[in-house]
Each structure stands twice: as structure tokens, then as C-alpha cells.
């Protein structure tokens, strides 16, 4: 399955209400200062791709937004409200902010269909028959409906990641976070996952994507955020970032990755 739709138009990026807002966010792991005074606003329907060298804080940034990591200072709000710290409100946040990891995180002992329905049934109280119908529709959308009865180990990495995307979408999230979703995949499987993500971008899903896939950034992002040493160094539309980066650090980063 190859997505033939044109690239997202950064000039048409959503400018409505902010959905995710980080202000002056700091995070330490012991003596390591992994996020330094980070400000970031993502509007509803916007696709923001976060890139940068390893260890720049990209994944940590992603994980703070659904509180898989707590922050030391600053504020993060989702849909106008501070992130909840525990209990049902936190579970609701994690349903509203779907997350796709590099390692799939599927339940190995359950079928593909069960992986996609279990969250709907247990967390949202959806009736099993409805959850199954919703799940099959989503599996069709990501191109793996024919794998519904299999277990994850019987699938390729690309198929597993598409199931993981369907599982997150089954919770009807307001936003999706992708943390290096293709980094564990063989090269020939990367495009099948990126095609699904491009489709989500065209459908208006709010997305924050941490990735090394520069082609995806050019094709699907409204904005590219470049991080280094825990800081947001640049925040620009893809055309500006890739053709005329302002900072020396971004110029150096791009010169190394775009010539390989």
C-alpha cells in the first residue's frame, strides 16, 4: 500500500485553538538535564515533526505529553487543562493522546483483533461487538485486516506497527504521539508505516512525530522542530528548515544526514 496523496501544505497549517502547550518545561534524569526550558504549542489538526541528534531530548519530550515521564518544572496543558497526575483522569488523558512506540508494545499472547479491541472494552466500556466492528474498520484502514486472527509474532515488523497505530486510533484520540515509529523496522517496511501516518496527517489528526525520516518530515509536517541538548533550537515550516536553516547546529546536522 503506497499513499499517493500530495504532501501536506504547511501554508495551510491549522491556526485554531492550541491543543498541546508546553511552557518552560525542564526535566532531569539525575545530573543529566534532558529538557531545558522547552516551549512548544501544537494546534488542533497540526502535524509537528521533531528531529535532532540522539540524546537531544526528543523522546523525553514526547513522553512528557502523556505523562509517561513527569517534568521537574514548567507546565504542560492538553486541551486547556494541566496534565492529571493519576487515576481515572490520567487514564482518560492516555486515551485522548494515543502513543505509538518504536517497539510496538503489543500483547504477544493476544490476537491482532484482541489487541485493538481490549482497550475499547476495558477503558471505554464499548460493547464487544461494537469494539470488534470498530477494530476491523481500523485494521482495514491500516492495511492489515487480513491478519486479524494472528498473533503479533506471526506478523512482520511493519504489520505490527500498523496494528499498534490501529490500537491507538481505536481509543478515538484527539492527538497521536509517535516516538521513532520506524526505527525498529527493516528498510522495506518503513514506507508502509509512513504511508499510514501520512494518511492520518491528511485526515487532520493532531500529531507529534519523533523521527529520523526526513522524507516524512517534508511530506507530512506542517512544522519541523529541531532539538539539540534538550533545547528547541529551530521551529519552522519544512521548506524553510530544509533549505535555509538558521542555526549553525541545524546546518551541521542536515549536512551530515542529507548527504548520506
C-alpha positions as CSV (number, residue, x, y, z in Angstrom):
1,X,0.0,0.0,0.0
2,X,1.5,3.3,-1.1
3,X,0.0,6.6,-0.3
4,X,-0.1,8.8,-3.5
5,X,-1.6,11.9,-1.9
6,X,0.3,15.1,-2.2
7,X,2.4,16.5,0.6
8,X,0.7,18.4,3.4
9,X,0.7,22.1,2.7
10,X,2.5,23.9,5.6
11,X,0.9,27.2,4.4
12,X,-2.5,25.7,5.3
13,X,-1.5,24.6,8.7
14,X,-4.2,24.9,11.4
15,X,-4.1,28.1,13.4
16,X,-7.1,27.5,15.6
17,X,-7.1,26.6,19.3
18,X,-3.9,25.2,20.8
19,X,-4.3,21.6,21.9
20,X,-0.9,20.8,23.4
21,X,1.1,23.6,25.1
22,X,4.4,23.2,26.9
23,X,5.8,26.3,28.7
24,X,9.3,26.5,30.3
25,X,9.5,22.7,30.7
26,X,12.6,21.3,32.4
27,X,13.4,17.7,33.0
28,X,16.4,16.0,34.6
29,X,17.5,12.4,34.8
30,X,19.8,12.7,37.8
31,X,22.6,15.1,36.8
32,X,21.5,14.9,33.1
33,X,19.5,17.9,32.0
34,X,17.4,16.4,29.2
35,X,14.8,19.2,28.6
36,X,15.9,22.8,29.0
37,X,13.2,25.5,29.2
38,X,11.2,24.0,26.3
39,X,8.3,25.9,24.9
40,X,6.1,24.3,22.3
41,X,2.5,24.8,21.1
42,X,0.7,22.4,18.8
43,X,-2.7,23.4,17.4
44,X,-5.6,21.0,16.8
45,X,-5.0,19.3,13.4
46,X,-1.4,20.2,13.2
47,X,1.5,17.8,12.4
48,X,4.7,18.6,14.1
49,X,7.8,16.5,13.4
50,X,10.6,16.6,16.0
51,X,14.1,15.8,14.8
52,X,17.6,16.1,16.1
53,X,20.7,14.1,17.1
54,X,20.5,11.2,19.5
55,X,20.2,12.3,23.1
56,X,18.7,15.7,22.3
57,X,15.6,15.1,24.4
58,X,13.1,14.3,21.6
59,X,11.7,11.1,23.0
60,X,11.6,12.5,26.5
61,X,9.6,15.5,25.2
62,X,7.2,13.1,23.6
63,X,6.8,11.0,26.7
64,X,6.1,14.0,29.0
65,X,3.0,14.9,27.0
66,X,1.0,11.9,28.1
67,X,2.9,11.8,31.4
68,X,4.9,8.7,30.9
69,X,7.7,11.0,32.2
70,X,7.0,13.7,34.8
71,X,8.6,17.1,34.5
72,X,10.6,19.0,37.1
73,X,9.3,22.4,36.3
74,X,7.2,24.3,33.8
75,X,3.7,23.5,32.7
76,X,2.1,21.2,30.1
77,X,-1.6,21.6,29.2
78,X,-3.8,19.4,27.0
79,X,-7.0,20.9,25.6
80,X,-6.6,23.8,28.1
81,X,-6.1,21.7,31.2
82,X,-3.0,20.7,33.1
83,X,-1.9,17.1,32.8
84,X,-3.6,15.0,35.5
85,X,-1.2,13.2,37.9
86,X,-3.0,9.9,38.5
87,X,-6.2,7.9,38.5
88,X,-9.1,8.0,36.0
89,X,-8.2,11.4,34.7
90,X,-4.7,10.2,33.7
91,X,-6.2,7.1,32.0
92,X,-8.5,9.4,30.1
93,X,-5.6,11.5,29.0
94,X,-3.8,8.5,27.7
95,X,-6.8,7.5,25.7
96,X,-7.1,11.1,24.3
97,X,-3.3,11.2,23.5
98,X,-2.5,7.9,21.7
99,X,1.1,6.8,21.6
100,X,3.0,4.6,19.2
101,X,6.4,3.4,20.3
102,X,9.3,2.1,18.3
103,X,9.0,-1.4,19.9
104,X,5.2,-1.9,19.1
105,X,4.3,-2.9,22.7
106,X,1.6,-5.3,21.5
107,X,0.2,-8.1,23.8
108,X,2.1,-11.1,22.5
109,X,-0.5,-13.7,23.8
110,X,-3.5,-12.0,22.2
111,X,-4.6,-11.9,18.6
112,X,-4.3,-8.7,16.5
113,X,-8.1,-8.2,16.8
114,X,-7.9,-8.6,20.6
115,X,-5.0,-6.1,20.8
116,X,-7.2,-3.5,19.1
117,X,-10.4,-4.2,21.0
118,X,-9.2,-4.7,24.5
119,X,-8.6,-1.0,25.3
120,X,-12.0,0.0,23.9
121,X,-13.8,-2.6,26.0
122,X,-11.9,-2.2,29.3
123,X,-11.1,1.5,29.3
124,X,-14.1,2.9,27.4
125,X,-16.8,0.4,28.1
126,X,-17.5,-0.3,24.5
127,X,-19.6,-3.4,23.9
128,X,-17.5,-6.3,22.4
129,X,-19.5,-6.5,19.2
130,X,-19.1,-2.7,18.6
131,X,-15.4,-2.8,19.5
132,X,-14.8,-5.7,17.1
133,X,-16.6,-3.8,14.3
134,X,-14.6,-0.6,15.0
135,X,-11.3,-2.6,15.2
136,X,-11.9,-4.3,11.9
137,X,-12.6,-1.0,10.2
138,X,-9.3,0.4,11.6
139,X,-7.3,-2.7,10.6
140,X,-8.7,-2.3,7.1
141,X,-7.7,1.4,7.2
142,X,-4.1,0.5,8.0
143,X,-4.0,-2.5,5.6
144,X,-3.8,-5.5,8.0
145,X,-7.5,-6.6,8.3
146,X,-6.4,-10.0,6.8
147,X,-4.1,-10.5,9.8
148,X,-6.8,-10.1,12.5
149,X,-6.7,-13.7,13.8
150,X,-2.9,-13.9,14.0
151,X,-0.7,-13.2,17.0
152,X,1.9,-10.4,16.8
153,X,4.8,-12.8,16.4
154,X,3.3,-14.1,13.1
155,X,3.4,-10.6,11.6
156,X,6.3,-8.6,10.1
157,X,7.5,-5.5,12.0
158,X,5.7,-3.2,9.6
159,X,2.5,-5.0,10.1
160,X,2.9,-5.0,13.9
161,X,3.5,-1.3,13.9
162,X,0.4,-0.7,11.8
163,X,-1.6,-2.8,14.3
164,X,-0.1,-0.6,17.1
165,X,-1.4,2.5,15.2
166,X,-4.8,0.9,14.8
167,X,-4.9,0.1,18.6
168,X,-4.1,3.8,19.5
169,X,-6.8,5.0,17.0
170,X,-9.4,2.7,18.5
171,X,-9.4,4.9,21.6
172,X,-10.6,7.8,19.4
173,X,-7.7,10.1,20.5
174,X,-7.6,13.8,20.0
175,X,-3.8,13.6,19.3
176,X,-1.2,11.0,18.4
177,X,2.4,10.8,19.6
178,X,4.9,8.8,17.6
179,X,8.2,8.0,19.2
180,X,10.6,6.8,16.4
181,X,7.9,4.6,15.0
182,X,10.1,3.2,12.2
183,X,13.4,2.9,13.8
184,X,13.0,-0.8,14.7
185,X,11.9,-1.7,11.1
186,X,13.7,-3.2,8.2
187,X,14.1,-0.6,5.4
188,X,11.5,-2.1,3.1
189,X,8.9,-2.0,5.9
190,X,9.4,1.7,6.7
191,X,7.3,3.1,3.9
192,X,4.2,1.0,4.7
193,X,4.1,2.6,8.2
194,X,4.9,6.1,7.0
195,X,2.1,5.8,4.4
196,X,-0.4,5.2,7.2
197,X,0.9,8.2,9.1
198,X,0.7,10.4,6.0
199,X,-2.9,9.3,5.7
200,X,-3.6,10.4,9.3
201,X,-2.0,13.8,8.6
202,X,-4.2,14.3,5.6
203,X,-7.2,13.3,7.7
204,X,-6.5,16.1,10.2
205,X,-5.1,14.1,13.1
206,X,-3.1,16.2,15.5
207,X,0.4,14.5,15.6
208,X,3.8,14.9,17.2
209,X,6.2,12.7,15.4
210,X,9.8,12.0,16.7
211,X,11.6,10.5,13.7
212,X,14.8,10.4,11.6
213,X,12.7,10.1,8.4
214,X,13.4,13.4,6.7
215,X,11.2,12.4,3.7
216,X,8.3,12.0,6.0
217,X,9.0,15.4,7.6
218,X,9.0,17.1,4.2
219,X,5.8,15.2,3.1
220,X,3.6,15.3,6.2
221,X,4.7,18.1,8.6
222,X,3.2,21.5,9.0
223,X,6.2,22.3,11.2
224,X,9.7,20.9,11.9
225,X,11.1,21.3,15.4
226,X,14.8,20.7,15.7
227,X,16.2,19.9,19.1
228,X,19.7,19.7,20.4
229,X,21.0,19.3,24.0
230,X,17.5,19.4,25.4
231,X,16.5,22.7,23.8
232,X,14.3,23.7,20.9
233,X,16.8,25.3,18.5
234,X,14.6,25.8,15.5
235,X,10.8,25.7,14.8
236,X,10.0,26.3,11.1
237,X,8.0,25.0,8.1
238,X,9.7,22.1,6.3
239,X,10.7,24.1,3.3
240,X,12.4,26.8,5.4
241,X,14.0,24.3,7.7
242,X,15.5,22.0,5.0
243,X,16.6,24.8,2.6
244,X,17.6,27.6,4.9
245,X,18.1,26.5,8.5
246,X,19.0,29.5,10.7
247,X,21.2,27.9,13.3
248,X,24.7,26.5,12.7
249,X,23.8,23.4,14.7
250,X,20.9,22.6,12.4
251,X,23.0,23.3,9.3
252,X,25.6,20.9,10.6
253,X,23.0,18.2,11.4
254,X,21.4,18.5,8.0
255,X,24.7,18.4,6.1
256,X,25.5,15.1,7.7
257,X,22.2,13.4,7.2
258,X,21.1,14.7,3.8
259,X,24.4,13.7,2.1
260,X,24.0,10.0,3.1
